[in-house]
Amino acid sequence: MIHINQFHGKRIHMIGIGGSSMSGLAGMLEDNGYQVTGSDNTRSYLTEMLEKKGIPIQIGHQADNVEGADLVIFSAAIGQDNPERARARELGIPEMERSTLLGQLMEGYSKAINVCGTHGKTTTTSMIAEVLLDVGLDPTIHIGGQLDYIGGSTRVGGHETFVAEACEYHGSFWEFHPTIAVVTNIEEDHLDFYKDIEDIYQSFARFCRLLPNNGYFIGNGNDPLVRRLMKEQHCSVISFGLTADCQWTAYNLSYDARGCANFDAVFRGKPVAHIHLNIPGVFNVLHALATMAACVVAGASPEAVAASLQHFTAPHRRFEHTGDVCGVALYTDYGHNPAEMHSALQNAVMQPHRRIWAVMQPHTYSRVKTLFNDYIHCCDLADEILVTDIYAAREKDPGDIHSVMLVDAIASTGKSVHYTPTFDDCEKYLREHWAPGDLVITMSCGDIHLLNAQIQRHGDHY
């Protein structure tokens, strides 16, 4: 089996370099002395950021992009029929999947903290990374999002602590080498790859079996499947949650006017630090408790963790306030399955608002089909709902699912919902119907955040 260390100083070509994880890995490889090139179907702020680092990027996948490369890296979304992969095979250029690369990069770290779960991974990983930086542990970091605190999604640090987001899609995290696993939740998603929720559970179980005997399993004690997984562990188990039966929990929990939590972090019934968060929502209380548990295991004091968390701001596209137009507050969120969108709207409800407008960009045909009934109610907390066309991502239109079907199903529940297929349609409808004091939140891991940028670019005088 090939190893990334064999190619130090050589040219690494990355197909799909504009992805959240791939772009971070590209930066990490560049920082470690590899010659990186890449290609992607579309130009984005991530490709532009990499180009500013001096990484050459071709827009469009073409066979000659790989010529002269020593190794080709591709993500799970890039099939074997991709012209660049096909040409690499013709030329005998070795290939490596993205998750294998990330797993190889974290080999040998005594504190390899991997954060997994159906949702909450990026925020929790970011929290842990920022805290460990603040307490001086010099972590190497890989996050599936952009964190201003580290100037992007990756950081090359020392050789003891590695903090990484561990994604379950296509079993990517099976390639990793965790010594500390944080499991935020286990729910239905990625049913284009997994058969059902039991199949998803077994995937998480397989990942956790990678933990060494002297490792740590840190899990959400309020999630039934995570509790089940705890019972199977052969290493130390630490639970966190909002109930007294969890080892790490919150006492005296309250929220300020923006929905940001204040609470005492409690370990085994004993208060050890007071936490005041600067980001809203009950889910961020859980993320903070998970962070406390992981960072204390890694060697930080509870007081130092609490001090760092007080200044934490979420990664981009995680309930991000992008600006105000016409007296309307604009937010965007990466939530792309129904549970995540519901959580984002829980945060929105806690903000000052007149009416809440939820702009949903359904993500992938397979996800909309398999979670259709959940999509119908995920925006129930909103006053008005706009639904764009489905964002295809890696998929082709099967012809048997359409956003109009989702709009009709939501309308049958009595909710006010509107089909606005394009960003121009969304902006036009919003500007014709919103009023000062309203709150608009755009939701998807597609390109819906560009709608915020478009509205703000046009400003108050449309």
Kinemage of the C-alpha trace (Angstrom):
@kinemage 1
@onewidth
@group {chain A} dominant
@subgroup {mainchain}
@vectorlist {calphas} color= white
{ca met a 1} P 0.000 0.000 0.000
{ca ile a 2} L 1.286 3.456 -0.884
{ca his a 3} L 1.860 6.049 1.828
{ca ile a 4} L 1.817 9.822 1.521
{ca asn a 5} L 5.314 10.000 3.050
{ca gln a 6} L 6.682 8.354 -0.121
{ca phe a 7} L 5.736 11.467 -2.109
{ca his a 8} L 7.249 14.223 0.007
{ca gly a 9} L 8.393 17.084 -2.207
{ca lys a 10} L 6.592 15.600 -5.217
{ca arg a 11} L 3.508 16.758 -7.095
{ca ile a 12} L 0.162 15.785 -5.563
{ca his a 13} L -2.889 16.433 -7.756
{ca met a 14} L -6.226 16.715 -5.961
{ca ile a 15} L -9.508 16.140 -7.837
{ca gly a 16} L -12.335 18.095 -6.240
{ca ile a 17} L -9.904 20.354 -4.414
{ca gly a 18} L -12.636 22.894 -3.637
{ca gly a 19} L -14.430 20.602 -1.183
{ca ser a 20} L -14.411 21.542 2.494
{ca ser a 21} L -12.147 18.662 3.506
{ca met a 22} L -10.086 18.476 0.316
{ca ser a 23} L -9.252 22.188 0.391
{ca gly a 24} L -8.034 21.838 3.968
{ca leu a 25} L -5.895 18.826 3.120
{ca ala a 26} L -4.454 20.711 0.157
{ca gly a 27} L -3.344 23.497 2.460
{ca met a 28} L -1.918 21.002 4.929
{ca leu a 29} L 0.090 19.208 2.229
{ca glu a 30} L 1.380 22.527 0.872
{ca asp a 31} L 2.466 23.550 4.363
{ca asn a 32} L 4.281 20.208 4.767
{ca gly a 33} L 6.396 20.634 1.637
{ca tyr a 34} L 4.402 18.850 -1.060
{ca gln a 35} L 3.785 20.372 -4.508
{ca val a 36} L 0.008 20.615 -4.771
{ca thr a 37} L -2.175 21.141 -7.828
{ca gly a 38} L -5.908 20.614 -8.151
{ca ser a 39} L -9.095 20.791 -10.129
{ca asp a 40} L -12.752 21.401 -9.377
{ca asn a 41} L -15.967 21.782 -11.314
{ca thr a 42} L -16.637 25.269 -9.997
{ca arg a 43} L -14.715 28.234 -8.709
{ca ser a 44} L -15.457 29.161 -5.099
{ca tyr a 45} L -14.051 31.123 -2.187
{ca leu a 46} L -12.180 27.924 -1.206
{ca thr a 47} L -10.461 27.560 -4.587
{ca glu a 48} L -9.642 31.268 -4.546
{ca met a 49} L -8.157 30.918 -1.057
{ca leu a 50} L -5.931 28.053 -2.244
{ca glu a 51} L -4.835 29.990 -5.311
{ca lys a 52} L -3.746 32.829 -3.014
{ca lys a 53} L -1.488 30.270 -1.308
{ca gly a 54} L 0.098 29.623 -4.710
{ca ile a 55} L -1.683 26.342 -5.497
{ca pro a 56} L -2.532 26.075 -9.244
{ca ile a 57} L -6.170 25.061 -9.798
{ca gln a 58} L -7.939 24.157 -13.030
{ca ile a 59} L -11.697 24.723 -13.240
{ca gly a 60} L -13.252 21.728 -14.961
{ca his a 61} L -12.190 18.087 -14.863
{ca gln a 62} L -9.994 17.317 -17.857
{ca ala a 63} L -7.738 14.340 -18.486
{ca asp a 64} L -4.590 16.368 -19.069
{ca asn a 65} L -4.854 17.982 -15.620
{ca val a 66} L -3.169 14.925 -14.061
{ca glu a 67} L -0.252 14.681 -16.488
{ca gly a 68} L 3.026 15.050 -14.641
{ca ala a 69} L 1.507 14.271 -11.244
{ca asp a 70} L 3.173 11.745 -8.923
{ca leu a 71} L 0.021 10.973 -6.903
{ca val a 72} L -3.672 11.673 -7.397
{ca ile a 73} L -5.973 12.317 -4.404
{ca phe a 74} L -9.742 12.094 -4.890
{ca ser a 75} L -12.802 12.312 -2.642
{ca ala a 76} L -15.614 9.777 -2.322
{ca ala a 77} L -17.736 11.975 -4.598
{ca ile a 78} L -15.316 11.461 -7.536
{ca gly a 79} L -16.170 8.262 -9.406
{ca gln a 80} L -13.846 5.976 -11.343
{ca asp a 81} L -15.269 7.316 -14.604
{ca asn a 82} L -13.955 10.802 -13.850
{ca pro a 83} L -11.707 11.745 -16.817
{ca glu a 84} L -8.790 12.669 -14.560
{ca arg a 85} L -8.940 9.394 -12.640
{ca ala a 86} L -9.233 7.460 -15.900
{ca arg a 87} L -6.175 9.232 -17.309
{ca ala a 88} L -4.230 8.614 -14.099
{ca arg a 89} L -4.845 4.879 -14.478
{ca glu a 90} L -3.711 5.018 -18.114
{ca leu a 91} L -0.474 6.727 -17.055
{ca gly a 92} L 0.086 4.448 -14.064
{ca ile a 93} L -0.173 7.309 -11.556
{ca pro a 94} L -1.124 5.948 -8.118
{ca glu a 95} L -4.394 7.126 -6.563
{ca met a 96} L -5.455 7.643 -2.959
{ca glu a 97} L -8.888 8.407 -1.509
{ca arg a 98} L -9.210 11.521 0.676
{ca ser a 99} L -9.995 9.655 3.909
{ca thr a 100} L -6.947 7.406 3.491
{ca leu a 101} L -4.765 10.499 3.203
{ca leu a 102} L -6.240 12.060 6.342
{ca gly a 103} L -5.822 8.796 8.232
{ca gln a 104} L -2.165 8.546 7.200
{ca leu a 105} L -1.505 12.139 8.247
{ca met a 106} L -2.700 11.430 11.795
{ca glu a 107} L -0.662 8.237 12.270
{ca gly a 108} L 1.584 8.242 15.317
{ca tyr a 109} L -0.146 10.999 17.279
{ca ser a 110} L -0.602 10.009 20.939
{ca lys a 111} L -3.606 12.341 21.234
{ca ala a 112} L -5.607 11.857 18.040
{ca ile a 113} L -8.995 13.381 18.831
{ca asn a 114} L -11.602 12.407 16.226
{ca val a 115} L -15.067 13.987 16.385
{ca cys a 116} L -17.842 12.055 14.678
{ca gly a 117} L -21.643 12.143 14.604
{ca thr a 118} L -24.530 12.773 12.244
{ca his a 119} L -24.374 16.471 13.060
{ca gly a 120} L -22.422 18.839 15.284
{ca lys a 121} L -19.026 17.571 14.096
{ca thr a 122} L -17.614 20.791 12.707
{ca thr a 123} L -18.604 23.015 15.611
{ca thr a 124} L -17.385 20.529 18.233
{ca thr a 125} L -14.117 19.930 16.382
{ca ser a 126} L -13.610 23.676 16.105
{ca met a 127} L -14.278 24.183 19.803
{ca ile a 128} L -11.789 21.480 20.777
{ca ala a 129} L -9.169 22.802 18.368
{ca glu a 130} L -9.466 26.379 19.605
{ca val a 131} L -9.325 25.379 23.270
{ca leu a 132} L -6.247 23.205 22.766
{ca leu a 133} L -4.545 26.063 20.945
{ca asp a 134} L -5.385 28.437 23.785
{ca val a 135} L -3.953 26.090 26.429
{ca gly a 136} L -0.705 25.646 24.485
{ca leu a 137} L -0.956 22.050 23.278
{ca asp a 138} L -0.024 23.074 19.686
{ca pro a 139} L -2.510 20.794 17.878
{ca thr a 140} L -2.456 19.831 14.228
{ca ile a 141} L -6.008 20.491 13.027
{ca his a 142} L -8.324 19.376 10.230
{ca ile a 143} L -11.868 20.784 10.224
{ca gly a 144} L -14.600 20.447 7.617
{ca gly a 145} L -15.272 24.179 7.701
{ca gln a 146} L -13.586 27.563 7.854
{ca leu a 147} L -12.572 28.713 11.335
{ca asp a 148} L -11.275 32.281 11.518
{ca tyr a 149} L -9.273 31.482 14.654
{ca ile a 150} L -6.885 29.322 12.611
{ca gly a 151} L -7.309 31.227 9.346
{ca gly a 152} L -8.976 28.372 7.473
{ca ser a 153} L -9.728 24.702 7.976
{ca thr a 154} L -6.309 23.272 8.835
{ca arg a 155} L -3.284 23.989 10.971
{ca val a 156} L 0.040 22.181 11.070
{ca gly a 157} L 1.180 21.978 14.687
{ca gly a 158} L 3.222 19.624 16.829
{ca his a 159} L 3.424 15.847 16.589
{ca glu a 160} L 1.511 14.873 19.728
{ca thr a 161} L -2.036 16.242 19.309
{ca phe a 162} L -4.173 15.919 16.164
{ca val a 163} L -7.768 17.184 16.134
{ca ala a 164} L -9.878 16.013 13.198
{ca glu a 165} L -13.472 15.899 12.073
{ca ala a 166} L -14.366 12.279 11.300
{ca cys a 167} L -17.091 11.865 8.675
{ca glu a 168} L -19.127 8.661 8.384
{ca tyr a 169} L -20.026 9.117 4.693
{ca his a 170} L -18.761 6.127 2.696
{ca gly a 171} L -17.145 4.868 5.903
{ca ser a 172} L -14.441 7.522 5.601
{ca phe a 173} L -13.588 7.419 9.303
{ca trp a 174} L -12.687 3.718 9.119
{ca glu a 175} L -9.323 4.882 7.749
{ca phe a 176} L -8.441 6.966 10.822
{ca his a 177} L -6.281 6.299 13.889
{ca pro a 178} L -8.151 7.764 16.865
{ca thr a 179} L -6.996 7.592 20.459
{ca ile a 180} L -9.908 9.783 21.659
{ca ala a 181} L -13.281 9.500 19.898
{ca val a 182} L -16.054 12.036 20.491
{ca val a 183} L -19.498 10.871 19.300
{ca thr a 184} L -22.082 13.666 19.155
{ca asn a 185} L -25.106 11.631 17.954
{ca ile a 186} L -26.136 8.810 15.614
{ca glu a 187} L -29.141 9.452 13.379
{ca glu a 188} L -30.344 8.677 9.877
{ca asp a 189} L -28.440 10.276 6.999
{ca his a 190} L -26.424 9.285 3.924
{ca leu a 191} L -28.990 6.634 3.034
{ca asp a 192} L -27.585 6.598 -0.484
{ca phe a 193} L -24.686 4.679 1.080
{ca tyr a 194} L -26.130 3.071 4.221
{ca lys a 195} L -29.076 0.665 4.184
{ca asp a 196} L -30.786 1.862 7.353
{ca ile a 197} L -30.145 3.210 10.842
{ca glu a 198} L -28.731 -0.137 12.036
{ca asp a 199} L -26.221 -0.067 9.185
{ca ile a 200} L -25.244 3.461 10.248
{ca tyr a 201} L -24.860 2.308 13.852
{ca gln a 202} L -22.598 -0.558 12.830
{ca ser a 203} L -20.438 1.889 10.874
{ca phe a 204} L -19.905 3.974 14.009
{ca ala a 205} L -19.212 0.796 15.971
{ca arg a 206} L -16.552 -0.212 13.439
{ca phe a 207} L -14.922 3.209 13.772
{ca cys a 208} L -14.879 3.019 17.578
{ca arg a 209} L -13.216 -0.393 17.457
{ca leu a 210} L -10.156 1.470 16.148
{ca leu a 211} L -9.657 2.973 19.607
{ca pro a 212} L -6.758 1.445 21.561
{ca asn a 213} L -7.322 -0.146 24.975
{ca asn a 214} L -5.878 2.953 26.636
{ca gly a 215} L -8.025 5.269 24.522
{ca tyr a 216} L -11.186 7.196 25.386
{ca phe a 217} L -14.747 7.043 24.082
{ca ile a 218} L -16.567 10.324 24.819
{ca gly a 219} L -20.254 10.088 23.943
{ca asn a 220} L -23.554 11.934 24.132
{ca gly a 221} L -25.388 10.215 26.975
{ca asn a 222} L -28.703 11.692 25.820
{ca asp a 223} L -28.580 9.907 22.455
{ca pro a 224} L -29.969 6.355 22.621
{ca leu a 225} L -27.702 4.872 19.961
{ca val a 226} L -24.611 6.514 21.440
{ca arg a 227} L -25.573 5.045 24.835
{ca arg a 228} L -25.853 1.634 23.190
{ca leu a 229} L -22.413 2.105 21.632
{ca met a 230} L -20.917 3.006 25.016
{ca lys a 231} L -21.706 -0.481 26.313
{ca glu a 232} L -19.569 -2.076 23.588
{ca gln a 233} L -16.361 -0.182 24.347
{ca his a 234} L -13.168 -1.830 25.579
{ca cys a 235} L -11.552 1.484 26.577
{ca ser a 236} L -12.436 4.264 29.037
{ca val a 237} L -15.924 5.711 28.529
{ca ile a 238} L -16.974 9.269 29.419
{ca ser a 239} L -20.521 10.550 28.903
{ca phe a 240} L -21.791 14.098 28.466
{ca gly a 241} L -25.328 15.408 28.289
{ca leu a 242} L -28.069 17.450 29.900
{ca thr a 243} L -29.233 14.873 32.447
{ca ala a 244} L -27.819 13.977 35.832
{ca asp a 245} L -26.894 10.431 34.776
{ca cys a 246} L -24.158 11.826 32.469
{ca gln a 247} L -20.643 12.261 33.870
{ca trp a 248} L -20.286 15.739 32.349
{ca thr a 249} L -23.440 17.843 32.541
{ca ala a 250} L -24.731 21.402 33.025
{ca tyr a 251} L -26.201 22.841 36.228
{ca asn a 252} L -27.946 26.216 36.597
{ca leu a 253} L -28.469 26.458 32.834
{ca ser a 254} L -29.889 29.758 31.582
{ca tyr a 255} L -29.888 31.742 28.337
{ca asp a 256} L -29.385 35.437 27.610
{ca ala a 257} L -31.417 37.561 25.184
{ca arg a 258} L -29.519 36.107 22.188
{ca gly a 259} L -29.998 32.516 23.323
{ca cys a 260} L -26.405 32.108 24.539
{ca ala a 261} L -26.036 29.762 27.490
{ca asn a 262} L -24.620 30.269 30.975
{ca phe a 263} L -24.078 27.175 33.103
{ca asp a 264} L -21.878 25.371 35.568
{ca ala a 265} L -19.919 22.514 34.003
{ca val a 266} L -20.287 19.571 36.367
{ca phe a 267} L -18.221 16.378 36.442
{ca arg a 268} L -19.645 13.437 38.405
{ca gly a 269} L -21.863 15.759 40.413
{ca lys a 270} L -19.163 18.316 41.227
{ca pro a 271} L -19.139 21.807 39.610
{ca val a 272} L -15.666 22.420 38.175
{ca ala a 273} L -16.028 25.571 36.032
{ca his a 274} L -18.547 28.174 34.911
{ca ile a 275} L -19.153 28.526 31.175
{ca his a 276} L -20.641 31.484 29.328
{ca leu a 277} L -21.039 30.823 25.598
{ca asn a 278} L -21.025 33.465 22.901
{ca ile a 279} L -23.013 31.321 20.447
{ca pro a 280} L -26.704 30.452 20.863
{ca gly a 281} L -28.642 27.258 21.306
{ca val a 282} L -28.976 24.143 23.426
{ca phe a 283} L -26.966 22.056 20.964
{ca asn a 284} L -23.963 24.268 21.600
{ca val a 285} L -24.270 23.448 25.305
{ca leu a 286} L -23.801 19.796 24.321
{ca his a 287} L -20.885 20.720 22.061
{ca ala a 288} L -19.277 22.638 24.913
{ca leu a 289} L -19.684 19.703 27.313
{ca ala a 290} L -18.118 17.366 24.744
{ca thr a 291} L -15.270 19.844 24.341
{ca met a 292} L -14.768 20.042 28.092
{ca ala a 293} L -14.609 16.242 28.340
{ca ala a 294} L -12.154 15.851 25.427
{ca cys a 295} L -9.862 18.717 26.418
{ca val a 296} L -9.617 17.632 30.065
{ca val a 297} L -8.647 14.133 28.878
{ca ala a 298} L -6.028 15.782 26.628
{ca gly a 299} L -4.521 17.590 29.620
{ca ala a 300} L -6.306 20.950 29.925
{ca ser a 301} L -7.775 22.244 33.177
{ca pro a 302} L -11.552 22.791 33.335
{ca glu a 303} L -10.995 26.472 34.177
{ca ala a 304} L -8.805 26.967 31.090
{ca val a 305} L -11.370 25.235 28.872
{ca ala a 306} L -14.156 27.452 30.201
{ca ala a 307} L -12.082 30.609 29.667
{ca ser a 308} L -11.421 29.665 26.046
{ca leu a 309} L -15.036 28.700 25.301
{ca gln a 310} L -16.217 32.115 26.421
{ca his a 311} L -14.546 33.661 23.344
{ca phe a 312} L -15.436 30.939 20.827
{ca thr a 313} L -17.214 31.996 17.650
{ca ala a 314} L -18.615 29.358 15.343
{ca pro a 315} L -17.064 28.381 11.998
{ca his a 316} L -18.451 30.039 8.911
{ca arg a 317} L -21.866 28.801 7.769
{ca arg a 318} L -22.774 27.538 11.247
{ca phe a 319} L -25.681 29.842 12.155
{ca glu a 320} L -23.610 32.696 10.774
{ca his a 321} L -24.992 36.239 10.812
{ca thr a 322} L -23.823 37.535 7.446
{ca gly a 323} L -25.334 41.025 7.659
{ca asp a 324} L -28.506 43.125 7.575
{ca val a 325} L -30.402 44.472 4.566
{ca cys a 326} L -33.517 46.662 4.723
{ca gly a 327} L -33.648 46.099 8.477
{ca val a 328} L -33.766 42.314 7.972
{ca ala a 329} L -31.176 40.097 9.694
{ca leu a 330} L -29.582 37.581 7.324
{ca tyr a 331} L -28.193 34.280 8.582
{ca thr a 332} L -26.874 31.179 6.864
{ca asp a 333} L -26.380 27.650 8.149
{ca tyr a 334} L -24.683 24.528 6.769
{ca gly a 335} L -27.550 22.323 7.995
{ca his a 336} L -28.517 20.004 5.170
{ca asn a 337} L -30.479 17.185 6.749
{ca pro a 338} L -33.808 17.821 8.480
{ca ala a 339} L -32.468 17.486 12.043
{ca glu a 340} L -29.750 20.064 11.385
{ca met a 341} L -32.181 22.516 9.790
{ca his a 342} L -34.549 22.151 12.725
{ca ser a 343} L -31.640 22.896 15.084
{ca ala a 344} L -30.696 25.990 13.079
{ca leu a 345} L -34.258 27.250 13.345
{ca gln a 346} L -34.224 26.604 17.097
{ca asn a 347} L -31.324 29.047 17.232
{ca ala a 348} L -33.177 31.501 14.982
{ca val a 349} L -36.222 31.518 17.250
{ca met a 350} L -33.979 32.605 20.148
{ca gln a 351} L -32.877 35.750 18.260
{ca pro a 352} L -34.833 39.019 18.197
{ca his a 353} L -37.219 38.748 15.244
{ca arg a 354} L -40.595 39.748 13.844
{ca arg a 355} L -41.035 36.841 11.446
{ca ile a 356} L -38.645 34.043 10.523
{ca trp a 357} L -38.086 33.194 6.855
{ca ala a 358} L -36.518 29.775 6.250
{ca val a 359} L -34.919 29.385 2.827
{ca met a 360} L -34.259 25.705 2.275
{ca gln a 361} L -32.020 24.364 -0.486
{ca pro a 362} L -32.711 20.594 -0.400
{ca his a 363} L -29.423 18.716 -0.717
{ca thr a 364} L -29.161 15.710 -3.081
{ca tyr a 365} L -32.031 13.757 -4.596
{ca ser a 366} L -31.275 10.657 -2.543
{ca arg a 367} L -31.408 12.531 0.769
{ca val a 368} L -34.710 14.227 -0.103
{ca lys a 369} L -36.221 10.875 -1.119
{ca thr a 370} L -35.054 8.890 1.897
{ca leu a 371} L -35.817 11.617 4.475
{ca phe a 372} L -38.838 13.102 2.698
{ca asn a 373} L -41.225 12.903 5.672
{ca asp a 374} L -38.659 14.562 7.927
{ca tyr a 375} L -38.161 17.384 5.418
{ca ile a 376} L -41.886 18.166 5.588
{ca his a 377} L -41.646 19.285 9.215
{ca cys a 378} L -38.040 20.469 9.604
{ca cys a 379} L -39.040 24.117 9.060
{ca asp a 380} L -42.113 24.107 11.287
{ca leu a 381} L -40.562 26.792 13.511
{ca ala a 382} L -40.448 29.262 10.604
{ca asp a 383} L -43.265 31.650 9.740
{ca glu a 384} L -42.525 31.545 6.010
{ca ile a 385} L -40.683 28.876 4.012
{ca leu a 386} L -39.007 29.187 0.614
{ca val a 387} L -37.765 26.065 -1.171
{ca thr a 388} L -35.247 26.190 -4.014
{ca asp a 389} L -34.483 23.512 -6.560
{ca ile a 390} L -32.634 20.481 -5.204
{ca tyr a 391} L -28.853 20.868 -5.096
{ca ala a 392} L -27.575 17.821 -6.970
{ca ala a 393} L -23.982 17.810 -5.660
{ca arg a 394} L -22.499 14.467 -6.735
{ca glu a 395} L -25.789 13.033 -8.061
{ca lys a 396} L -27.703 12.943 -11.328
{ca asp a 397} L -31.400 13.797 -11.448
{ca pro a 398} L -33.303 10.469 -11.239
{ca gly a 399} L -36.474 12.143 -12.508
{ca asp a 400} L -38.721 10.925 -9.694
{ca ile a 401} L -38.198 13.620 -7.053
{ca his a 402} L -38.579 17.398 -7.283
{ca ser a 403} L -38.752 20.343 -4.910
{ca val a 404} L -42.367 20.980 -5.975
{ca met a 405} L -43.306 17.644 -4.385
{ca leu a 406} L -41.756 18.820 -1.133
{ca val a 407} L -43.493 22.208 -1.359
{ca asp a 408} L -46.871 20.535 -1.897
{ca ala a 409} L -46.318 18.218 1.071
{ca ile a 410} L -45.341 21.114 3.359
{ca ala a 411} L -48.334 23.156 2.154
{ca ser a 412} L -50.663 20.269 3.063
{ca thr a 413} L -49.663 20.781 6.723
{ca gly a 414} L -50.964 24.362 6.630
{ca lys a 415} L -47.554 26.056 6.542
{ca ser a 416} L -46.926 29.066 4.308
{ca val a 417} L -44.450 27.728 1.744
{ca his a 418} L -43.346 28.936 -1.680
{ca tyr a 419} L -41.375 27.359 -4.522
{ca thr a 420} L -38.574 29.745 -5.507
{ca pro a 421} L -36.323 27.665 -7.758
{ca thr a 422} L -33.430 30.095 -8.264
{ca phe a 423} L -31.582 32.599 -6.103
{ca asp a 424} L -33.083 35.423 -8.174
{ca asp a 425} L -36.565 34.043 -7.436
{ca cys a 426} L -35.731 33.843 -3.723
{ca glu a 427} L -34.411 37.375 -3.537
{ca lys a 428} L -37.360 38.797 -5.482
{ca tyr a 429} L -39.915 37.066 -3.261
{ca leu a 430} L -38.139 38.017 -0.055
{ca arg a 431} L -37.790 41.687 -0.994
{ca glu a 432} L -41.463 41.873 -2.002
{ca his a 433} L -42.693 40.378 1.279
{ca trp a 434} L -40.205 40.886 4.109
{ca ala a 435} L -40.351 43.761 6.601
{ca pro a 436} L -37.898 45.397 8.986
{ca gly a 437} L -37.344 43.196 12.029
{ca asp a 438} L -37.672 39.950 10.075
{ca leu a 439} L -34.981 37.267 10.125
{ca val a 440} L -33.960 35.249 7.059
{ca ile a 441} L -31.955 32.048 7.378
{ca thr a 442} L -30.646 30.161 4.342
{ca met a 443} L -29.883 26.474 4.921
{ca ser a 444} L -27.906 23.837 3.004
{ca cys a 445} L -24.385 22.539 2.500
{ca gly a 446} L -24.762 23.416 -1.169
{ca asp a 447} L -24.189 26.973 -2.376
{ca ile a 448} L -27.154 28.670 -0.667
{ca his a 449} L -24.796 30.981 1.250
{ca leu a 450} L -24.236 32.734 -2.078
{ca leu a 451} L -27.825 33.975 -1.840
{ca asn a 452} L -26.847 35.919 1.275
{ca ala a 453} L -23.917 37.423 -0.594
{ca gln a 454} L -26.159 38.302 -3.544
{ca ile a 455} L -28.758 40.035 -1.360
{ca gln a 456} L -26.096 41.954 0.542
{ca arg a 457} L -24.341 42.973 -2.662
{ca his a 458} L -27.605 44.514 -3.952
{ca gly a 459} L -28.085 46.226 -0.579
{ca asp a 460} L -31.023 48.324 0.582
{ca his a 461} L -31.607 49.845 -2.868
{ca tyr a 462} L -32.466 46.808 -4.992
